[in-house]
Each structure stands twice: as structure tokens, then as C-alpha cells.
Amino acid sequence: MKVAHLTSAHPRHDIRIFVKECATLAAAGHEVSLIVADGLGEEIRNGVRFHDVGPKTGGRFARMTGTTSRVYQAALALRPDIVHFHDPELIPAAVRLKQAGIKVIYDVHEDIPRQILAKYWIPGAIRPLVSGSFETVEDWAAKRFDAVVTSTPHIRKRFAKLGGRVLDVCNFPILEELVRDTPWDSRKNEVCYIGGISRIRGIEPIVAALPDTATRLNLCGIWSENDLRAELEAQAGWARVNDLGVLDRKGVVQVLTQSKIGLVTLFPTPNYVDALPIKLFEYMAAGMPVIASDFPVWREIVDDAGCGVLVDPQDPQAIAAAINSLMADEERMRQLGEAGKQAVLQKYSWAAEGRKLVELYAQLS
């Protein structure tokens, strides 16, 4: 089939959208286009044709109006059999594409109504109103789409109550990309954090914990709050940070194979406590132990795999103690890392998730 994936907010080489979903569908024989808004031009990679509608300009409101309009026009011009969109701001455009006779899949990466409750740029007093209003609109639209794909079983259960075709396609690792037989002795006494960097993702307690350890932090990702990096640079722990910026996948793999511990200490916001963060499974795939937030869903994964330590993500002393305890026992770290890798090989790989997505497309055809 002729397929168009749409994003007005994500980078063109986004791991879930491009590396996993689009490339998997192209490998299955579909004609796949990915419409993006970054100003980097046209491109063909891994069998996927990129259509660039130009860079995002202005602030958040401008992106939610002008950029989404350009994405809509590009999708309409392609006349695909299926549109698969990835940003909630594209819901009005997706409804119009559905009305134009195109089948539509809504890919829900986050539990947005719960995420809104933690948005620092929305005044706290009105967050519940904004959250409830968005959920009403999202539910109304979801009932009209041909399918909803969610990133976790928890989000799937919410949309399943609305009826219709709903499928969870989890962000599990691509084994060929991340699983390596890295000799443990070749790793450095370093911990790593990979992904979006913000307050609610736990970067402040991590940096605060570093002076009480003998390790360094490999920090990779995009800063989502303009003033946060400057604040952390003034902290004592910043002297122990290797701020590596945004890395391509080869760079990420290098960090994963040289570090000894992976950190995923997100704060207990409504959007995170039931999430399945990709970084958790990438750390496991790379054969390193994890230090993770002590959430019930995460505890089940980490305890079942026997792959790490759970902590209070808002307590720097607890994070430092976990780092020191693991670093003091090389054999324990090696065993935890190997257990995590085996769990990914057996249960948490992209191959099975990709097959679910391909089967959904077969049903829609």
C-alpha cells in the first residue's frame, strides 16, 4: 500500500517513527513516505522517502497552526491509502484526511492528558481543565480513525474502552542495533543517561548525586528547558558530566558499550509511572545494569529480569548510594547486565512489535 507517516514535531530520524515503524513497513513491501517539518530537504533512506514541508517557525502556537497546515497539504497531495500520524496537534488535520477518504492511524506515544498535568508552561490552576478538554477531543477523534496504535499496554487499555481497533506497539530495542558482546573489562567507570533532558526526567538529582560518587556521567540528549543547563552548570556535580549533546545512533551505541550503568530515574508524574521508557530496554540490550525509578510497572520488569536497582528518583543520596553499591562489585554489575540482555533477547525486542504493526496494515488493506 501507499503509506504516509506524518509528524510536525519529531525529528526526521526519530527512533520510533522512522527507524522502527517506517523502515519495518518499507521492508514489508509498502511504499512509505515520511512527512516532516525541519527544513533539511528531501531524502530517501532505508526505503523511506522523506517529504520536508519546511522548518518549524515561531513558537508553539505557530507550529500547531502553520506547520500542521503544511503537513496536511503535503499528505493530501500524496493521496496515500493510509495516513499514520504521530502528534496530537495533527488531530484536526487527520480528521480532515479521514473525511477525504483516506484511512487514518493515530499513533499515541504518550498519555497526553496525564502529561498535560505536568507541563510547566501551562499554569497549574488550569492544567486539569486543559487535560480534561484535550481528553474529550482526543477520544472523540479516536473513535473516527481506522486504528489507534499505542506505545504501551497501559495507554492501549484507555483507548480500548472507546471501541474500535486498538493495538499496542511497544518501543522495544532493535536487537541487531544494540546487542553487542562487549567485554566487561573494556567499559569505563561511567554511568549514562540517554534521552530528553528535563527536570521531570530527573536530571537535577542525578547531577546532585555525582559529587558523592567516583564516576562520571555520559549525558546524551536534547535539553527541553532553556534555563536548566545553565543552572546545572553552576552545581558541583557538573564537573563530573560529559555533556555529549545529541548523538546519532552510532554515537549512542558507543556510549552504551563504554558505560557501566544506565540511569532512568524519571519523576513520578502521571505520564511516567505507567510508561515503558525505551532507554530502560536499550540499557538492558547493551548488557549494563540499570538504576531505575521505583514505580510498580518498572519494578515488575527490573525484578523479573534481575537487571538492576530501584530508587527514589527525587533523592540524590539514594541515587549516589545505588551507583556506589554497584560500582563496588564488578561481578554483580556484569551479572545484572547479562540478565538484562537475556530478558531483552527473550521478551523485549522490536521484531515481535514490528510484526504486530505489519499485521495491522494487512488488516486495513
N, C-alpha and C positions, 0 to 999 in steps of 0.2 A: 504494500500500500504506500501511498504518498503521505508522509507524516511530517508535521511541523511542530517542533517544540518551541515554546515561547518563554522568554524571560526579559523583564525590563529592569531587573535589579542585580541579578547574579553575574559574575564574570563568565566569559565565554567558555573557559575550560573548567568550569565548576565540576567537582568530582561526581556528585550525584547525577547532575543533568547530562553533562557531556561524556565524561569518562565511563560512567556506568550505563545509564539508560540509553542515550543516543547511540553510543558505539555498539551496545548489545543489540539494539533494534536494527542497526545497519548490517551487522554481522548476520542477522536472521533473514536478510534479504529485502528489507524495507528501504524505500527511498526517503532518507531522513534529512531534513533541514533543521537548523537551529537559528532562530531569530534572536539577535542580541542587540544591546544598545551600549556600545563602548567606543565607537569611533575608530576601531582598529582595522576596519575593512573586511572584505570578503576573504574566505578561506575554505579549503577542503582538507579535512583531517580525519583519519580513521573511518573513512567512508561517509562522513557527515559534512554537509555543505552549510557554511555559516552565512547568514544574511545580516549585515550590520545596518541598523537604521540611524546610526549617528550617535554621538556621545550624549550622555545624560547632562543636562544643563540646569542651572538654577538649584533651588533647594528641593526638599522632599515633595512639596506640593507640585512643583513644576514637573518632577519625574512622574508623579501619579496622574498627570493630565497630558502634557505634551508627549512625553516618552511613550506612555501606554497607547496613545493615539497612533503614533508611528508604527509601533509593533502591530497593532490591529490592522492597519492598512497593508503592511507587508504580508501578514498572514492571509488576509483576504485576497491579495493579488496572487498568492501561490495556489489557492484553491486546493488545499490538501484534503485527503479523505478523513484524516484525524488531526485535530489540534490538541496538543498536550502542554498545558501551561503551568508555570511554577511560582507565580507571585500573586498574592491575594489582590493586589492593586489592579491586576488584569481581569478580575471577575466581570466587570461591566463589558469589557471587550469580548470576553469569552462567551457571554450570554448573546451578544450580537452575532458572533460567529456561529453559534448554535442555531440562531434564528435564520442564518443564511444557508442552513442545510448541511453544515459540517459537524461531524461527530467530535465531541469535546471530552477530554480527560482533565480533571483537576488534580494536580499533584500537591499534596499538603505536606510540606516539610516540617512545619511547627504547629503546635496547638495555639493558634494566633489569639483567640480570646483570652487564654490564660497568659500568653506572652504580653499582651497589652497591659495587664495588671502590673507588670514590672518595667514598663517603658518610662525611663527617666525624663524624657522630653514631653510626656503628657502629664499635666497637673494631676497630682494624686487624688484630689477630690472628685475628678470626673472620670477617672480610669474605669470604675465599674460600669458607668453609663456607656462609655465608648466600647468597652468589652462586650457588654450585652447587645448593643446595637449592631456591632460587627458580626457577632454570632448569629443574630437573626438574619442578616443579609446573606451571610455565608451559607447557612442552612437552606435558605430559600433558593439560592443559586445551585447548590449541590444537587438538589432534587431534580434539576433540569438537565444536568450534564449526563453523559452516557456512562461515565465511570468516575470514581474517586480513588486515587492511589495515595496511600499514606505512608509516612516513613517509620511508623511504629504501630504495633498492635493496639496500644492504648488509644491512639488517635482513630484507628480504624473502628474501634468499638463505638466511639461517639458518632461517627457518620453512618455506621450500620443501622443505628436506630431510626435513621431517616428513610430507610428502604433503598432500593437501587443496588447497583453493582459497586462494591467497595472491596479494595484489596490492599493489604499492607505489603510494601516492598521495602525492606529494611536496608539501611546503609552499611551493610557488612563489607569487609575488605575484599579486594580482588587478590586472590592468593598469589597469582603469578607476579604481581607487582611488589608485594610486601614481605612474603615469607622468604627468609634467607637463612642459610646455615652459617650464621655469623659466629665465629669463635668468641666465647665469652671474654677471654683474656684480651681481645682486641678493643673492647669497649672502654670508654673513659669514665672516670668518676663524675659523671654528669647526669642530671635529670633533664627532662624535656617537657615542654608544653607546646602543642601544635594546634592552631585554630584561631578563631576570632578572639580578640583580646579586649576584655571589658571588666568593669567592676563586678557585675553579677556572674561573670565566668571565673571569678576567683583569683584574679592576678594580684591583687593587693596583699592578701595573706600569704601567697606564695613568695613574693618578694620579701615580705617581712620575716618569713621563716629562714631565709638563706643565711643571714649572719650567724645563726645558731647551728650551721652545718659546715662541712668541709667540702662542699660540692659547688658546682656551677650550674646555672640554668640555661639550656638552649631554648630560646624563645622564638617561635616562628608564627607569623600570622599578621592579620590586619588589625590595627587599633581602631576601635569604633567610637571612642570618645576623645575629642581633640586635646583636652587638658590632662588626660590621665597619664600619658607618658611623661610629661614634664613633672608631674607630681611624684611619680615613682623614681625619676632620676635623682631626686633630692633625698631619697631614702638610702640608708646604709646598705641594704641588700642589693641595690642596683649595681654595685661594684662586682657582684658575682653573676651578672646577667650577660649572656652572649645574645644581643638583640640582632637576630638574623634577618628580620624583615619577612617579606612574602617570598616563599621559595616555590620553584616548580616541583613536579613530582620526584624528579631525580634528587633534588636537594632535600626533600622531605625524607626520602628513603635513606639518604646518607645520615641525617640526624637520628633517625630511628635505629640505625645499625651502630652508631657510635655511642649512644646514651645507654645508661643502665636502668633508669626508672622513668616511666611515663606518668605525668600528672594530669588528672581530670577531676578537678575539685570545684565544680560549678556550685553556685549557691542554691539553696533550697527554694527556688521560685516555683510557682505553679507550672511553668512551662518546662522546667528541667527535671523535676522529681520523677517523672514517668518517661523521660526521653531515653533514647538509645544513642548516645553520642558516638559518632564514627571514630573519634580519637581513641576511645577506650578499646575498640576492636583492632584499630591499627597498631596500638602499642602491643596488644596481645599477639597479633600476627607477626610482629617484629621480634617476638621472643623476649620481651622485657617485662618485669613485674610492674604492676600499676599501683598508684596511690589514688584512690577514688573517694568521692563523696559518699557518705553512709546513708544512701537512700534505699528503701526496700527493694525496688526493681534492680538497682545496681548490686545490692548485697547478694541477691539471688544469683546473679551472673558471676560475680567475683568469687563468692564462696563455693558455688558449684564447680567452677573451673579450678579453684585453688590457685589463683594467679596474682594475688596482691593483698593490699591492706586498705581498710576503710577508715576514714577520718571525718571529723567535723570540718567542713571546708572553710569555715569562717574563723578557725582557730590556728594562728601561725605556729604556736607551740606544738600542737598536735601534728601538724604537717612536718615540722622540723624533726620531731621525735620519730615519725614514721620513716623519714629519709635516713636518719642516723641508724635506726634499728636495721634497716635493710642493708645499708652500705657497710655495716659492721660484719655482715655474714654473706660472703661471696657465693657460697654454695647454696644458701637459701634463695638468693636472688636468681641464680641460674635455674634452680628447680621451679620456682614460681613462674619465671619467664617461659620455660619449656611447657609447663602445664597450660599457660595461656595460649601458646601457639597450637598445641594439640586441640584445645577447645575450639579455636577458630577453624582448624582443618576439618573438624568433625561436625560443627554446628553453625558457625557464624561466617559463612563465605558468601560472596556475591553470586556465585554460579547458580545456586538454587533460587535466589531472589530474581536474577535475570530471567530464568526460565518462567517464573510466575508472570513477569511482565510480558514476555513474548506470547504466552498463552492468552493473556488478556486481549492482546491485539488480535490474536486469531479469533477469539470470540466476537470481537467487534466487527471483524471483517464479514 
